Amino acid sequence: MTQNQAQTCNSAQQSRQAQPQPNQPQLVWSVGLRQRTNSPVAKLIKEWELISTRRREIDIVNSWQLPGDKVENLDQVLTRAGFNTARDDSKGDSYLWLLVKQASTDELAARIVLQRILPPLVAIARRRGRIMQGGIDAALSDVLPSAWKVIRQYPWHRRPNKVASNLVLDSEYFAFVQGNRSKKIKVFAVEPKILSEMIAAPECDDFQQTVTLESLLSIAIEQGIDPRHVDILRAVARGETSAMIAKHYGIAERTARAWRAQAINELRERTPSAV
């Protein structure tokens, strides 16, 4: 073999190695999510790694005729649905909406959607686990079944936007708020001045139930509050100024102040009996 032939052969080999293999997993899951091998999260990831490269599931997904080329790995579906992309990924949100629509009658689609929102569900469980008996394991045992039910019953015809955010918020609400409103759980630390601005004053002196922004938002979400207002209220609770909110949304400070006022007003309207 001549030197030129050897160089050509090596170049071709390097080119083949650089090309992604059809069934090679594209996503690397955080070590923290799979550290405890017996946890439900680790089991879900292990199951996903099995089905994401299996021909049967791949063929089923391709039969749905989703936007884009046919997939060779279900990790591609997660990526197209907005996994690890920007928060304002409208294209990914639209793709996820199609998956959720399919999930109302198809368990595989529901399983894909569950994997898509798994990281924020784990974040919820970690946060809730710090304030509930049983810790993160108990929180996971509540939020994962709740998420599955939310996915299968999501009103896709009425809520086509901010799908991932809606799924996560609804999952937390149904897991921890709906059946536990009598429990005094501190979820969001909010300055009293800010909280008092967001809610109406109680009508009697025997007001003793602990009110948190998150508990109010959970009720407001159920009543259909604008998702953008939820984001703004949480930003205010974190101490973000109008200037910071304006920079995040690319708007003028005056507009940000107006949005803030609108968000507070809608929260009051959606939660008249919560205090």
Secondary structure, 3 states (H helix, E strand, C coil): CCHHHHHHHHHHHHHHHHCCCCCCCCCCCCHHHHCCCCCHHHHHHHHHHHHCCCHHHHHHHHHCCCCCCCCCCHHHHHHHCCCCCCCCCHHHHHHHHHHHHHHCCCHHHHHHHHHHCHHHHHHHHHHHHCCCCCHHHHHHHHHHHHHHHHHHHCCCCCCCCCHHHHHHHHHHHHHHHCCCCCCCCCCCCCCHHHHHHHCCCCCCCCCCCCCCHHHHHHHHHHCCCCHHHHHHHHHHHCCCCHHHHHHHHCCCHHHHHHHHHHHHHHHHHHCCCCC
